[in-house]
Amino acid sequence: MIPRGRIYRAGLLAGSIAVLGIIWMVILPAYARQPQMRQHLKWLDDQGIDPSAMYYTELAVMEEILAKQRQAELRRTRHPDN
């Protein structure tokens, strides 16, 4: 007979793998299809930046990216209902 602890751990492992699989194969692709993310990914592509290989502090365009983010944050702060 298999001990209950082993069955519990196996179930926990299977559940964890299922959750990660759902995140990886359902949630992240759905997020990538959102208009704002598509726009950002297109911008990265237009700049010749491979998002899977970038290290943010080494990008020459990082100052421009940070400036855009700061402007967007200021707009959200000024108009929180949008």
N, C-alpha and C positions, 0 to 999 in steps of 0.2 A: 504494500500500500504506500502511496506517495504522501509524504507529510504535507499538512495544510500550509505551512509556511512556504514551501517550495511552490505550491500551486498559486498562492497569493503573489509571490514575487514574479512568477511567470506571467500571471495576469496583469500585474502592474507594468512589466516590461512591454507586453503586447499592447496595452492601453497607451503607454507613452509613445510607442512607435506609431500607433494609429493617429494620435493627436499630431505628432510631427509630420506625418504623411499628409494629413488634411491641411495643415498650415502650408506645407511646401507645395502641394499639388492643387489646392483649391483657393486658399485665401491670398497667397502672394500673387498668383497669376491674375486673380480678380482685381487686386490692387493695381497691378501693372496696366490694366486696361482702363483705369480711370483717366479722364481727360487731363487732369493736372500732372499725373505721373507720366502719361504719354508725351506731354509737352516737354517735361524735364528730360526724359530719355532722348527725345528728338534733339533737344538743345545739346546734350552731351555728345550725341552722334555728330551733330554739325560741327562741334568743336574738336572732334577727333579724339574724344576721351572715352576710354573703355572703362565703364563703371565697375567692372569686376576686378580690375587691376589697379585702380587708382588709390593713391595714398594722399589724402587731402592736403597735407602740408607741403607737398612737393608740386602741386599744380600751379602753373603760372597764372591761370585764370581764377584762382581761388579768391583773390580780392574782389573781383567782379561778382562772383557768386555770393560772397558774404555781404556785399553792398546791396544786392538785390534782396537777400533775405532780411536785412535790416529794414529796408524800405517797406517790404511786405509786412513786417512785424509792426512798424510804425503805423501803417494804414489800418491794421487790425486793431491796434490800441486806440486809435482815434475813432474808429467806426466799429465797435464791438458787435453790433447787431448784424453786420454783413457776413 
